[in-house]
Amino acid sequence: MTVGVIGLGYVGLPLVVAFAEAGERVVAVDVDTQKVASIAAGDSYIEDVPSAQLQAVLGSIKASTRYADLAPAEAVIICVPTPLTANREPDLGALIASARALAQVLQPGQLVVLESTTYPGTTRERLVPLLEESGLRVGEQLNVAFSPERVDPGRKDFTLRNTPKVVGGMTPECAERAEAVYGRICDHIVRVSTPEAAELTKLLENIFRAVNIALVNEMAVLSDRMGINIWEVVDAAASKPYGFMRFEPGPGMGGHCLPVDPFYLTWRAREFHMSTEFIELAGKMNQQMPHYCVERIERALNDASKPVKGSRILMLGASYKGGVGDIRESPALRIIEVLAERGAAVSFHDDYVRALPSHGLESVPLESALPEADVVVLVTAHPGLDYVGIASRSALFVDLRGVTRGVDIENLVRL
Ligand SMILES: NC(=O)c1ccc[n+]([C@@H]2O[C@H](COP(=O)([O-])OP(=O)(O)OC[C@H]3O[C@@H](n4cnc5c(N)ncnc54)[C@H](O)[C@@H]3O)[C@@H](O)[C@H]2O)c1
């Protein structure tokens, strides 16, 4: 079988490698010439795909910027970005551009699957009409399905292979074909009746996380006022063997998914005369967290008789989560901006993020920056650093991730 993958980012590249490892030929298409050149050179830019793993299957992969190369593919999987516009509305620009380009080269008998996260109705109302401009009809000469991606960057225990894959087809035959294709790389397929059900499944999963993170963040702010240690409370609550699921407080949500996806549903819900208040409220709480963290940093400095203005603040971590270098929507960026606006001299150290060009900052070496900092703020807990050791060598250490929970050192402040 030949499988085509459009959009070679965090979702697309692992799929390309998985199909190649399963013994299939893969045509990998992206508009980004650099990404295509990197793949052709066996040079991976995604942390979860080591270059050696890519190189091992390079013989089965054709990386290209040309949609025409997708012609021999039995199945084409679309993994392009679905961000928000400046007004926080769905931006389907990449999806529409990709569907139009694909329609030009579609072949009778092909299966097209959309994996990009989006609102219910996108596959049927936006993707299918564009694909049908090819003259091919869905259910006749063309099959179309939606199957959400569940990749959790940096995660090792759940992979594409052992994470169940949800599939919803436009027709039963569409679903069957999609199931057969994904069956090559996933052990367990969960079939739902429509693309809409599959689209909403993904949003429910992400919104579930966003709402629960917001809840525990609100608890953290309240616990601070009450003088209660939130980390102790979360650990204790998590000892309940049923009916409770652990979520950690933190500086706010980041990445491509959680800060973005809920707004796809909120937007769509308006068409159905419904306002999704849970989702809005969760978004509001999570968006406030970076500002609350700045207040905690200010308070910690104040207790040390230091103003923010002129203080040297070293941020540990800039990416949105530990173990990855993705800075999209990272709360660290907002914290840096607000502190800099208030006159702090902010620097950062992150082994996964070399520079923040939009902030004019480059990652500084930890050992030389540590003794000079008035306060060290742990924003992202990357693996492999001795945080308790770093905290004990810092003039002041603010832990926004709870990595020092249970540790009692002078000059240590926790969220
Ligand atoms: N990153 C995640 O952890 C994750 C998890 C689940 C779902 N998703 C969803 O998957 C989708 C892709 O996310 P991602 O993180 O892989 O994005 P990404 O930005 O890492 O990759 C998307 C790729 O698509 C390419 N692209 C853009 N327009 C194109 C076009 N017209 N034709 C061909 N290629 C094009 C870009 O150049 C880029 O390489 C999004 O809808 C996202 O919400 C992401």
Ligand as a Chemical Component Dictionary entry (heavy atoms), coordinates in Angstrom:
data_LIG
# 
_chem_comp.id                   LIG 
_chem_comp.type                 NON-POLYMER 
_chem_comp.pdbx_formal_charge   0 
_chem_comp.three_letter_code    LIG 
# 
loop_
_chem_comp_atom.comp_id 
_chem_comp_atom.atom_id 
_chem_comp_atom.alt_atom_id 
_chem_comp_atom.type_symbol 
_chem_comp_atom.charge 
_chem_comp_atom.model_Cartn_x 
_chem_comp_atom.model_Cartn_y 
_chem_comp_atom.model_Cartn_z 
_chem_comp_atom.pdbx_ordinal 
LIG N1  N1  N 0  0.755  18.759 18.176 1  
LIG C1  C1  C 0  -0.053 17.938 18.809 2  
LIG O1  O1  O 0  0.279  17.427 19.867 3  
LIG C2  C2  C 0  -1.428 17.577 18.246 4  
LIG C3  C3  C 0  -2.145 16.557 18.855 5  
LIG C4  C4  C 0  -3.385 16.194 18.365 6  
LIG C5  C5  C 0  -3.921 16.898 17.276 7  
LIG N2  N2  N 1  -3.224 17.911 16.697 8  
LIG C6  C6  C 0  -3.836 18.587 15.553 9  
LIG O2  O2  O 0  -3.202 18.135 14.353 10 
LIG C7  C7  C 0  -3.104 19.193 13.417 11 
LIG C8  C8  C 0  -1.654 19.444 13.034 12 
LIG O3  O3  O 0  -0.944 19.825 14.203 13 
LIG P1  P1  P 0  0.644  19.802 14.290 14 
LIG O4  O4  O 0  0.984  20.052 15.705 15 
LIG O5  O5  O -1 1.179  18.581 13.611 16 
LIG O6  O6  O 0  0.992  21.090 13.406 17 
LIG P2  P2  P 0  2.429  21.527 12.845 18 
LIG O7  O7  O 0  2.373  22.990 12.665 19 
LIG O8  O8  O 0  3.515  20.914 13.655 20 
LIG O9  O9  O 0  2.476  20.838 11.399 21 
LIG C9  C9  C 0  1.599  21.150 10.371 22 
LIG C10 C10 C 0  2.353  21.092 9.052  23 
LIG O10 O10 O 0  1.426  21.370 7.995  24 
LIG C11 C11 C 0  2.111  22.085 6.998  25 
LIG N3  N3  N 0  1.162  22.753 6.120  26 
LIG C12 C12 C 0  0.478  23.913 6.326  27 
LIG N4  N4  N 0  -0.316 24.184 5.278  28 
LIG C13 C13 C 0  -0.128 23.189 4.379  29 
LIG C14 C14 C 0  -0.663 22.906 3.084  30 
LIG N5  N5  N 0  -1.573 23.683 2.529  31 
LIG N6  N6  N 0  -0.225 21.800 2.455  32 
LIG C15 C15 C 0  0.698  20.985 2.997  33 
LIG N7  N7  N 0  1.235  21.193 4.224  34 
LIG C16 C16 C 0  0.823  22.278 4.905  35 
LIG C17 C17 C 0  3.002  23.018 7.777  36 
LIG O11 O11 O 0  4.064  23.496 6.977  37 
LIG C18 C18 C 0  3.466  22.121 8.917  38 
LIG O12 O12 O 0  4.663  21.449 8.610  39 
LIG C19 C19 C 0  -3.770 20.400 14.077 40 
LIG O13 O13 O 0  -5.118 20.420 13.716 41 
LIG C20 C20 C 0  -3.659 20.066 15.549 42 
LIG O14 O14 O 0  -4.679 20.692 16.311 43 
LIG C21 C21 C 0  -1.971 18.260 17.159 44 
# 
loop_
_chem_comp_bond.comp_id 
_chem_comp_bond.atom_id_1 
_chem_comp_bond.atom_id_2 
_chem_comp_bond.value_order 
_chem_comp_bond.pdbx_ordinal 
LIG N1  C1  SING 1  
LIG C1  O1  DOUB 2  
LIG C1  C2  SING 3  
LIG C2  C3  SING 4  
LIG C2  C21 DOUB 5  
LIG C3  C4  DOUB 6  
LIG C4  C5  SING 7  
LIG C5  N2  DOUB 8  
LIG N2  C6  SING 9  
LIG N2  C21 SING 10 
LIG C6  O2  SING 11 
LIG C6  C20 SING 12 
LIG O2  C7  SING 13 
LIG C7  C8  SING 14 
LIG C7  C19 SING 15 
LIG C8  O3  SING 16 
LIG O3  P1  SING 17 
LIG P1  O4  DOUB 18 
LIG P1  O5  SING 19 
LIG P1  O6  SING 20 
LIG O6  P2  SING 21 
LIG P2  O7  DOUB 22 
LIG P2  O8  SING 23 
LIG P2  O9  SING 24 
LIG O9  C9  SING 25 
LIG C9  C10 SING 26 
LIG C10 O10 SING 27 
LIG C10 C18 SING 28 
LIG O10 C11 SING 29 
LIG C11 N3  SING 30 
LIG C11 C17 SING 31 
LIG N3  C12 SING 32 
LIG N3  C16 SING 33 
LIG C12 N4  DOUB 34 
LIG N4  C13 SING 35 
LIG C13 C14 SING 36 
LIG C13 C16 DOUB 37 
LIG C14 N5  SING 38 
LIG C14 N6  DOUB 39 
LIG N6  C15 SING 40 
LIG C15 N7  DOUB 41 
LIG N7  C16 SING 42 
LIG C17 O11 SING 43 
LIG C17 C18 SING 44 
LIG C18 O12 SING 45 
LIG C19 O13 SING 46 
LIG C19 C20 SING 47 
LIG C20 O14 SING 48 
# 
